[in-house]
């Protein structure tokens, strides 16, 4: 909770106040002063170093202003300056009074004022008691008008609470994500020794000078204990964060076989596609049928010296299959037909170690006297995240396989345990003269590390 200090009226609640809207934090209570427009960052850093302030907001209007945040235990990085945000979104001279807690009738109020040329009024950007808001508005309005007595300065806020409010405005209605810009945020200033470090150094020199050895030892003991406790807590927090980051990264490694159809469903989809293809379309006959992950593609050929035309093939495809064929301009005696195949993902399933998975597949193929090839997919190399920590590696390995056979993959894999095995393609070459088909099959084996 904010504490209260004694000061000239209006009574200012201090130190800094942070309010939250739309999951964004806004800071009230910055100390504003004008800086040179040219080379302003150099001057801001100089002022910050002299006053031991390390967080600042910058407002550019008719003048360049810097709003410094005093040292606080509150987390300010990434927060927005409420004064910079509102002065950028509302043009002209104005005064705003907004409750710190709009659910509390006796809430303290934020007072913000902006000059006619868009500069933040230095004595605003404060939190004051509700009882002093009216007089504070009168005083600020008088200062803003100066010699222009006829100048109309609107007061934003809740007219149901203050009769002098001329324009109703709730912070939640204007402090939305689409209105915010990076330029409204506080930025850190970094130097060498912190205020705490300098204080400790001065204390040490004073204690040494006056010989208050006992007191100095006691203070050093307390400081050492505090730093040790802080280091232990920080180490525990870092370990917790590291573990959380590791678990999050590990959960992001989704098993690739989850979204793929099982071997049984893959073959069933291919067979459904085969049945849709007639043995002849306009007299043209299929020579190859390629079944992949989401479609089946059949290549049809025109029988030599048949007198059949491409137009007859084209019309037959549209009539019987409801799709347009793809014709080869350079080879007019061939055309292809593509049909979509719906696939149902099989979901996750437990898989064995890679050696056991390979043995399982190899045994199935060898029992049919089928020659095959296996290719190891390279394991992913160890990488590190932005904190220099190891990113978890996948808990599986992959190996591709392929084989050719005169036996249908349906017969090869029928009623077999194929968990962790996925097919990617079945290609069928058809010899129409002898009514013989040759199959080329490829896929992937997944196994645990």
Residue pairs with C-beta under 8 A, 6 or more apart in sequence:
2 13
2 14
2 15
2 16
2 17
2 108
2 127
3 13
3 14
3 15
4 11
4 13
4 14
5 12
5 14
9 132
9 135
9 136
10 111
10 126
10 128
10 129
10 132
10 133
10 135
10 136
10 139
11 128
11 129
11 132
12 126
12 127
12 128
13 108
13 126
13 127
13 128
13 129
14 29
14 127
15 29
15 70
15 72
16 27
16 28
16 29
16 30
16 69
16 70
16 72
16 74
16 76
17 27
17 28
17 29
17 100
17 110
17 127
18 25
18 26
18 27
18 28
18 74
18 76
18 79
19 25
19 26
19 28
19 82
19 100
19 110
19 171
20 26
21 171
21 172
21 175
21 176
22 172
22 175
22 176
22 177
24 79
24 80
24 175
24 177
24 180
25 78
25 79
25 80
26 79
26 80
26 81
26 82
26 85
26 175
27 57
27 69
27 76
27 79
27 80
27 81
27 82
27 186
28 82
28 83
28 100
28 110
28 112
28 125
28 126
28 127
29 69
29 70
29 125
29 126
29 127
30 56
30 57
30 67
30 68
30 69
30 81
30 83
30 125
31 67
31 68
31 69
31 70
32 59
32 65
32 66
32 67
32 68
32 83
32 120
32 122
32 125
33 47
33 65
33 66
33 68
33 122
34 63
34 64
34 65
34 119
35 43
35 44
35 47
35 64
35 65
35 66
36 43
36 64
37 60
37 63
37 64
40 58
40 64
40 66
43 66
44 56
44 58
44 66
44 189
45 189
45 191
47 53
47 66
47 68
48 54
48 56
48 68
48 189
48 191
49 189
49 191
51 68
52 71
52 194
52 195
52 198
53 68
53 69
53 70
53 71
53 189
54 71
54 188
54 189
54 190
54 191
54 194
55 68
55 69
55 76
55 77
55 186
55 187
55 188
55 189
56 66
56 67
56 68
56 69
56 186
56 187
56 189
57 66
57 67
57 69
57 81
57 83
57 84
57 184
57 185
57 186
57 187
58 64
58 65
58 66
58 67
58 84
58 183
58 187
59 65
59 66
59 67
59 81
59 83
59 84
59 87
59 88
59 119
59 120
61 87
61 117
61 118
61 119
62 115
62 117
62 118
62 119
63 117
63 119
65 119
65 120
67 81
67 83
67 84
67 120
67 125
69 76
69 186
71 195
76 186
77 186
77 188
78 185
79 185
79 186
80 180
80 184
80 185
80 186
81 184
81 185
81 186
82 110
82 112
82 125
83 112
83 114
83 120
83 124
83 125
84 120
84 183
84 184
85 175
85 179
85 180
85 184
86 96
86 112
86 114
86 174
87 112
87 114
87 118
87 119
87 120
88 181
88 183
88 184
89 174
89 179
90 96
90 114
90 156
90 174
91 118
92 114
92 116
92 118
92 154
93 114
93 115
93 116
93 144
93 151
93 153
94 113
94 114
94 153
94 154
94 155
94 156
95 111
95 112
95 113
95 114
95 124
95 137
95 140
95 141
95 144
95 153
95 154
95 155
95 156
96 110
96 111
96 112
96 113
96 155
96 156
96 157
96 169
97 109
97 110
97 111
97 133
97 137
97 155
97 156
97 157
97 162
97 165
98 109
98 110
98 112
98 156
98 157
98 169
98 170
98 171
99 107
99 108
99 109
99 110
99 130
99 158
99 161
100 107
100 108
100 109
100 110
100 127
101 107
102 170
106 130
107 130
108 127
108 128
108 129
108 130
109 127
109 128
109 129
109 130
109 133
110 126
110 127
111 124
111 125
111 126
111 127
111 128
111 133
111 136
111 137
111 140
112 120
112 121
112 124
112 125
113 120
113 121
113 123
113 124
113 140
113 144
114 120
114 121
115 121
115 144
116 144
116 151
121 140
121 143
121 144
123 140
123 143
124 140
128 136
133 162
134 162
134 164
137 155
137 162
137 164
141 153
141 155
144 151
144 153
145 151
145 153
154 166
154 167
155 162
155 164
155 165
155 166
155 167
156 165
156 166
156 167
156 168
156 169
157 165
157 168
157 169
158 165
158 168
158 170
159 165
159 166
159 168
193 201
200 223
203 216
203 219
204 216
207 213
207 215
207 216
207 219
208 216
242 387
242 389
245 385
245 387
245 389
246 389
246 392
249 385
249 391
249 392
250 392
253 392
253 394
253 395
255 348
255 396
255 446
256 396
256 398
256 446
257 346
257 348
257 349
257 351
257 420
257 422
257 444
257 446
258 345
258 346
258 347
258 348
259 345
260 293
260 343
260 345
260 346
260 422
261 269
261 343
261 344
261 345
261 346
261 422
261 423
262 346
262 418
262 422
263 413
263 416
263 418
263 421
263 422
263 423
263 443
264 413
264 418
265 343
265 344
265 346
266 343
266 422
266 423
266 426
267 409
267 410
267 413
267 423
267 426
269 291
269 341
269 342
269 343
270 291
270 296
270 341
270 426
271 410
272 341
273 289
273 291
273 296
273 339
273 341
274 289
274 291
274 296
274 428
276 321
276 339
277 286
277 289
277 296
277 298
277 321
277 337
277 339
278 320
279 285
279 286
281 300
281 313
281 316
281 317
281 320
281 321
281 337
282 308
282 309
282 312
282 313
282 314
282 315
282 316
282 317
283 302
283 303
283 306
283 308
283 312
283 313
284 300
284 301
284 302
284 303
284 308
284 312
284 313
284 316
284 335
285 300
285 301
285 303
285 430
285 432
286 298
286 299
286 300
286 301
286 430
286 432
287 299
287 300
287 301
287 429
287 430
287 432
288 298
288 299
288 427
288 428
288 429
288 430
289 296
289 297
289 298
289 299
289 427
289 428
289 430
290 296
290 297
290 298
290 299
290 425
290 426
290 427
290 428
291 341
291 425
291 426
291 427
291 428
292 424
292 425
293 343
293 424
293 425
294 340
294 341
294 343
295 338
295 339
295 340
295 341
296 338
296 339
296 341
297 336
297 337
297 338
297 339
298 336
298 337
298 338
298 339
299 334
299 335
299 336
300 313
300 325
300 334
300 335
300 336
300 337
301 333
301 334
302 308
302 310
302 313
302 332
302 333
302 334
304 333
310 327
310 332
310 335
313 325
313 335
314 324
314 325
314 327
314 335
317 323
317 324
317 325
317 335
317 337
318 324
321 337
321 339
323 337
323 338
323 339
325 335
325 336
325 337
326 335
326 336
326 337
326 338
327 335
328 334
328 335
328 336
349 419
349 420
350 419
351 357
351 396
351 419
351 420
351 446
351 447
351 448
352 360
352 419
352 420
352 447
352 448
353 447
353 448
353 449
354 397
354 399
354 445
354 447
354 448
354 449
355 447
356 447
357 399
357 420
357 421
357 445
357 446
357 447
358 374
358 399
358 445
358 447
360 417
360 418
360 421
361 401
361 418
361 421
361 445
362 372
362 374
364 412
364 413
364 416
365 372
365 403
365 412
368 405
368 407
368 412
370 403
370 404
370 405
370 407
370 412
371 403
371 404
372 401
372 402
372 403
373 401
373 402
373 403
374 399
374 400
374 401
374 445
375 399
375 400
375 401
376 397
376 399
377 397
377 398
377 399
377 400
377 444
379 393
379 397
380 393
380 394
382 390
382 391
382 393
383 390
383 391
384 390
384 391
385 391
393 449
394 449
395 448
395 449
396 446
396 447
396 448
396 449
397 446
397 447
397 448
397 449
398 444
398 445
398 446
399 444
399 445
399 447
400 442
400 443
400 444
400 445
401 442
401 443
401 444
401 445
402 440
402 441
402 442
402 443
403 440
403 441
404 438
404 439
404 440
404 441
405 412
405 438
405 439
405 441
406 436
406 437
406 438
406 439
407 439
408 437
408 439
409 423
409 426
409 439
409 441
412 441
420 445
420 446
420 447
421 443
421 444
421 445
421 446
422 443
422 444
422 446
423 441
423 442
423 443
424 442
424 443
424 444
425 440
425 441
425 442
425 443
426 439
426 440
426 441
427 439
427 440
427 441
428 437
428 438
428 439
428 440
429 437
429 438
429 439
429 440
430 436
430 437
431 437
431 438
